Amino acid sequence: MGRQGLMAAVQYVEGRGEKTELWHLACETFDLRQPSDLIAKIYDSVHPIGAVASFARYVLGAAPYDEVALSIVKSSARSLARMVESVRNRLHDDVSNRVVLSGSLLTLSAVLRDYLAVSLQTVFPRAELNRLAERPSAGAVLRARRLVNRTAFKNRSH
């Protein structure tokens, strides 16, 4: 979302894209005067990928009043829903209907969560969205324990 937001901002100011407030937000965030300033600000940062990604929160913040930002959020939600569908298909039936959300964008942004819920309805109608309550590693440990218990039970019954 951050990369798409910055691209939309630059395209707007260069006359190649739709009107958006994202350019003004990019100017404030990265102290820009013109689009070419963005390249130096990103590459001169300690963590260029993080600098670009950090703009996602501004895209989310603008989504309620900016059609371009809203379009980016909707597209991102559809992409996340397809990813959930792909993972679920690989796991076959050995998975619950719960989709656990983690990370600040998903846990703190109602707009992204809402559009993700809508997008999931088309690919995974029984999905139940839950915010992560434990550390991510706890889920991996619980899943491993279930698999070990299931294997042990099968071995005892044979």
C-alpha positions as CSV (number, residue, x, y, z in Angstrom):
1,M,0.0,0.0,0.0
2,G,2.8,2.4,0.7
3,R,4.5,1.9,-2.7
4,Q,1.1,2.1,-4.5
5,G,0.3,5.3,-2.5
6,L,3.6,6.9,-3.4
7,M,3.3,6.0,-7.0
8,A,-0.3,7.4,-7.1
9,A,1.0,10.6,-5.5
10,V,3.8,11.1,-8.0
11,Q,1.6,10.2,-10.9
12,Y,-1.0,12.8,-9.8
13,V,1.5,15.7,-9.4
14,E,3.1,14.8,-12.8
15,G,-0.3,14.9,-14.5
16,R,-0.4,11.2,-15.2
17,G,-2.9,10.1,-12.5
18,E,-6.1,11.0,-10.7
19,K,-6.4,13.8,-8.2
20,T,-5.4,12.7,-4.7
21,E,-4.4,14.1,-1.4
22,L,-1.6,11.5,-1.2
23,W,0.9,13.9,-2.8
24,H,0.4,16.5,0.0
25,L,0.8,13.7,2.6
26,A,4.0,12.5,0.8
27,C,5.3,16.0,0.8
28,E,4.7,16.4,4.6
29,T,6.0,12.9,5.4
30,F,9.2,13.0,3.3
31,D,9.7,16.8,3.2
32,L,9.4,16.9,-0.6
33,R,9.2,19.9,-3.0
34,Q,9.0,17.9,-6.2
35,P,8.6,14.3,-7.3
36,S,12.2,13.7,-8.0
37,D,13.0,14.5,-4.3
38,L,11.3,11.3,-3.3
39,I,14.0,9.0,-4.8
40,A,16.7,10.6,-2.7
41,K,14.6,10.6,0.4
42,I,13.9,6.9,0.0
43,Y,17.4,5.7,-1.0
44,D,19.1,7.9,1.6
45,S,17.1,6.4,4.4
46,V,18.5,3.8,6.7
47,H,15.8,1.3,5.6
48,P,14.4,2.2,2.1
49,I,11.9,-0.6,2.1
50,G,10.6,0.4,5.5
51,A,10.4,4.0,4.4
52,V,8.2,3.1,1.5
53,A,6.1,0.7,3.5
54,S,5.6,3.3,6.3
55,F,3.5,5.4,3.9
56,A,0.7,2.7,4.0
57,R,-0.6,4.3,7.2
58,Y,-1.1,7.6,5.3
59,V,-2.9,5.8,2.6
60,L,-5.2,4.2,5.2
61,G,-5.7,7.5,6.9
62,A,-6.7,9.2,3.6
63,A,-9.0,6.4,2.4
64,P,-12.2,7.8,4.0
65,Y,-12.0,11.0,2.0
66,D,-9.7,10.2,-1.0
67,E,-10.9,7.9,-3.8
68,V,-7.4,7.0,-4.9
69,A,-6.4,6.0,-1.4
70,L,-9.6,4.0,-1.0
71,S,-9.0,2.2,-4.3
72,I,-5.5,1.2,-3.1
73,V,-7.0,-0.1,0.2
74,K,-9.7,-2.1,-1.6
75,S,-7.1,-3.6,-4.0
76,S,-4.8,-4.5,-1.1
77,A,-7.8,-6.1,0.8
78,R,-8.7,-8.2,-2.3
79,S,-5.0,-9.3,-2.6
80,L,-4.9,-10.3,1.0
81,A,-8.2,-12.3,0.6
82,R,-6.7,-14.1,-2.4
83,M,-3.6,-15.0,-0.3
84,V,-5.9,-16.3,2.5
85,E,-7.7,-18.4,-0.1
86,S,-4.5,-19.8,-1.5
87,V,-3.1,-20.7,1.9
88,R,-6.4,-22.3,2.9
89,N,-6.5,-24.3,-0.3
90,R,-3.1,-25.7,0.4
91,L,-4.1,-26.7,3.9
92,H,-7.2,-28.5,2.6
93,D,-9.7,-29.4,5.3
94,D,-7.2,-29.3,8.2
95,V,-8.0,-25.7,9.1
96,S,-10.6,-23.8,11.0
97,N,-12.6,-20.9,9.7
98,R,-10.6,-18.4,11.8
99,V,-8.4,-15.9,10.0
100,V,-6.1,-14.4,12.5
101,L,-5.0,-10.8,11.8
102,S,-1.6,-9.5,13.0
103,G,0.5,-6.5,12.4
104,S,-0.4,-2.9,13.0
105,L,-2.1,-2.3,9.6
106,L,-4.6,-5.1,10.1
107,T,-5.1,-4.8,13.9
108,L,-5.4,-1.0,14.0
109,S,-7.1,-0.1,10.8
110,A,-10.8,-0.6,10.7
111,V,-11.0,0.4,7.0
112,L,-8.6,-2.3,5.9
113,R,-10.2,-4.9,8.2
114,D,-13.7,-4.0,6.9
115,Y,-12.7,-4.3,3.2
116,L,-10.8,-7.5,3.9
117,A,-13.9,-8.9,5.5
118,V,-15.9,-8.0,2.4
119,S,-13.3,-9.4,0.1
120,L,-13.0,-12.6,2.1
121,Q,-16.8,-13.2,1.7
122,T,-16.3,-13.9,-2.0
123,V,-13.5,-16.5,-1.5
124,F,-14.0,-17.8,2.0
125,P,-17.6,-17.1,3.1
126,R,-17.3,-18.8,6.5
127,A,-14.2,-16.8,7.5
128,E,-14.1,-15.5,11.0
129,L,-11.7,-12.6,11.5
130,N,-9.9,-12.4,14.8
131,R,-7.1,-10.2,16.0
132,L,-4.0,-11.9,17.2
133,A,-4.1,-12.4,20.9
134,E,-0.7,-14.2,21.4
135,R,2.7,-13.9,19.8
136,P,2.8,-15.5,16.3
137,S,5.1,-18.3,17.5
138,A,2.4,-19.4,20.0
139,G,0.2,-20.4,17.1
140,A,2.9,-22.5,15.4
141,V,3.5,-24.3,18.7
142,L,-0.2,-25.0,19.2
143,R,-0.5,-26.4,15.7
144,A,2.6,-28.6,16.1
145,R,1.2,-29.9,19.4
146,R,-2.1,-30.8,17.7
147,L,-0.3,-32.6,14.9
148,V,1.8,-34.6,17.4
149,N,-1.2,-35.5,19.5
150,R,-3.2,-36.6,16.4
151,T,-0.2,-38.7,15.2
152,A,0.2,-40.3,18.7
153,F,-3.5,-41.1,18.8
154,K,-3.5,-42.7,15.4
155,N,-0.4,-44.8,16.4
156,R,-2.1,-46.0,19.6
157,S,-5.3,-47.0,17.9
158,H,-3.5,-49.2,15.3
